[in-house]
Amino acid sequence: MKYYLHDSNSFQDEKITELFIKFGYEGLGLFYTILEKLSFQEKPIKTKILKNQLKVGKRLNRCWNFMEEIGLISSINDETFNENILKFSEKYQIKKEKNRKKISEWRDNQKNTKNVTGYEPVRNPPKVNKSKVNKSKDNKDYKKLLLSELKNSDIKNSKYLEIAKSFQTLFIANMKEIGLKNTSIEKAKGTWYDDIRLLIEVDNRELSEIREVWDFIKRDSFWKENIRSTKKLREKFETLLIKSKKNGDHKNSNQQGATWDEIGAILEKHFGDLPD
């Protein structure tokens, strides 16, 4: 990967601002140098090797630990990575493969037209208007309705709806616990259903992972304040999962801990039929 995306307004990011306040340009320099190393390798790098290459001493190591704490970088199994770099690398490889196939198809078409006096020009296939007949239930205006008002008959998969409502209940409880308003959570729309569906069907998240993240959000003081929607949940799911595993030894403690008995019958009922 010859380059990685760098937003011109990245300095407005809350986490980067935190890094700058605490460590100044030294912290920013270390962060972006780490990103360059990761984008060049296009995969996680052994933490020990990366620190050695960047000559990370005591002060920079404190900066390193702070970046891990706020989620700018992550380390697991003695390897360091950045979530955005991994996603960009994956998209880059997919796009590269698609371009390769298109070029290969174009060359094959050119061979087929050799020594032919007349032929159809190579072009993209015309767009075909799909029939609007027999649309599924998911094509209704459920996205405009309040999540709390949605019924099983309004959508295609009732399991995902119940899971979305359960996370809504969790977020409301978290806001109440830390004394913040939860108006926006109570007014959540049917799009929350889509977030859960995509989390399971597209992101291929397993039942055990969803359960672990649910429990982690309930007991972690930082993330219970910052995860207030299923959209944010899906966006930060990888980070949350990694954090939950790093703090797994506290999972069954009585210090703000949450067992799956507290989650209730709804999640157990509907998670039970999902792939584990």
N, C-alpha and C positions, 0 to 999 in steps of 0.2 A: 504494500500500500504506500504510494508515494506521498500521500498527504492525508490529513484528517480534517474534518470540519471544525472550524473555530469561529463561533459567533462573535460578531463585532461588538455586541453588547453583553458579552459574558461577564464583564466586571460588575454588571448589575445583579448577577446571581448572588443570592443571599449567602451561600456557602463560601463562594470565592471572596465575598466581602469580609466574612468572618476571618478567613485565612489572612487577608491583607491587614486587617486590624490587628491581629495577633502577631504576625511575623513579617509584615511589610513586603517589599519587593523580593526579599530573599525567599519568602514562602511561595510567592507567585512564580518565581524563577524555577524553584524546585518542582512545583506542580506541573508546569508546562514542559519542563525537560523530561519528567516522567512520562507525560503523554506522548512526547516524540519517540521515546524509547519503545513504548508499548505499541504505537501505531506502526513503527518500523518492523517489529517482530510479528505483529498481527495476532498475538496470542499472549497469555499471561507469562510473566518472567519470574524466575526464582528470586524471591525477595532478597536473599543474601547476596546474590550476584548483582542485582540492580543497585542495591545500596553501596556495594563495593565500587561499581562503575561510576556512581555519582558522588563518591567520597562523602557519604553521609556520616557526619560525626555526631556528638552528643546533642548540639543545638538543632541540627537538621533532623536528627532522629525524633526530637520532640515535635518538630513541625510535621514529620511523617506520621507520627501517632495521632496528631490532631486531625490531619486530613482523613485518616481512616475513621476516626471517631465521628466526623460529620458526614462521611460518605462520599468524599471526593475521590478516594481510591479505596480499594478493598484488598484484603489478603486472606487467602484460605489455602490450606495444605501447603504452606510455605511458598506460595506464589502470589504475586501482586498483579492486579488488573484494574482497569477502569471500565465501568459498565457501558458508558457511551461509546468508547473506542471499540469494544467487542461487538456492539450492535452495528456500528458503522462498517467495521471490517466484514461482518457477515453480509450486510447489504451490498457492499462493494464486490464481494465474491459472487453473489447471486447475479448482479448486474453484468459482471464480467462474463459469466457463463452464458447468460442470455445473448449477449453480443456475439459471443463465439458461435452459438447456434445459428443466429441470424446470418452471419457471414458465411457459415458452412452451407446453409440452405440457399443463399443467393448464388454461391459458386456452383452448387448442384443444378440450379435452374439455368445458369448460363451454359453448362455442359449440355443440357437437354435441348437447348435452342441452337446448338452449333450445326452449321450446314442446313439450316431450315430457312426458307425464304420468308415465311411469315410466322409470327408467334405473338403471344400475349405478353405485354410488358410486365416485368417483375414489379410487383407493388403489394402493399398491404391489403389483406382481404377487406371487402366493404363491410361497414357496420350494419348489423341486422337488428332491427327493432324487435325486442323480445315481447312476446305476447303478455298482455296484462291479465289474461284469463287464468284462473286457478292459482291465484296468489296464496301463499301460506298465511297463517294467522299472524306471523311476525311482521307482515306488511301493513298492519293496522297502525293507527296513530297512537300507539301505546307510548311512544317516546314523549308525547306531550302531556301525558297523564302523570299525576303524582304516583310515585312508587307505592306508597301506602294504599292507594286506591286501586291498583292493578289487581285483576283476578286471574286465575289460571286460564280462564277461557279467552283472555285477551292476548295471550302469548302462546308460543309453541311448546316451550319446555318449562313446566311448573317447578321443576327442581331448582333451576337457576334463579327463578324468581324468589323462592323461599330463602335461598342462600344470600341473595342481594338484600332482602329485607332483614335477615339476621345480622349482616354486617352493619346495616343502617342502625339497628338497635344497639349494637356495640359502640358505634361512633357517638350516638346520642348519650349513652351512659358515660363514655369517656369525657365528653365535653362537660357534662353535669358534674363529674368528679373533680375536674380541674377548674370549674367555675367559669366556663366560657359559654357564649351563646351558641345554640345549635339550630337556629332558624333555617339556615341553608340546608342542613342535613334533613330536617323534617320536611322540607319542600323538595326533596330529591325527586327527579323525574324517572321515567321508565328507562332512560339510558343506562341506569345502574344495572339493569337486567342484562343489557348488551355487554357491559364490562365483564360481568361474571361469565357469560357465555364465551367471550373471546379468551378470557383467562384460562378456561378449561379446554375449549375446542381448538384454539389457534396456538396459544402458548404452551399447551400440553402440560399444564400444571397438575400434579397428582393430588389425590385426596389428603395424603399425609402432609404434604407441603402446605396446603391451604389451612389445615388444622393447626399446624405449627405456627404459621404466621398469625392466624386469628388469636391464638393464645399469647403470642409475643406482643402484639399491639395492645392487648388488654393490660399487660403487666409492665410495659416499658414506658416510663414517664415522658421520654422525648417523643417517641413515635405515636403515642396515643393522642398527643396534641397536634401532630403534623399530618396524620392520615385521617382525612375527614370525608373521603368519597371513594367509591370503587374505582374511579378513573385513576386517582392518585395511588390507590392500592395496587392496581395492575402495573402502573408506571414504575413503582418502587419495589415490586414484588421480589425481584432478585436480591436487592439490597436487604430487604426485610428478612428474607430466608437465610441469608448469610449471617446476619446479625443474630437471628434466633438460634442458629446452630452454635455460634460463638458463646452465647449465653445459655446454652442448653442445660448446664449444670444447675441453673437456678430455676428451671422450669417447674419442678415439683415442690419448691419451697413454699413456705407460708407467707413470705414477704411479697404482698400484692400479687401472689400467684393466682392462676386461674386453671382449674381442672376442667376436663371436658364434660363433667357432670353439670357445670354451671352454664355451659353453652345451650343446653336444653334439647328437648326432643326434636325440634324442627331440623336442626343441622344433622343430628344423628340419623333421622328418618331419610333425609334426601341425599346426604353424603353417602349413605350406605349402598346406593345403587350406582354410584359413580366409579370410574376406574381408580383403583388404589395405586 
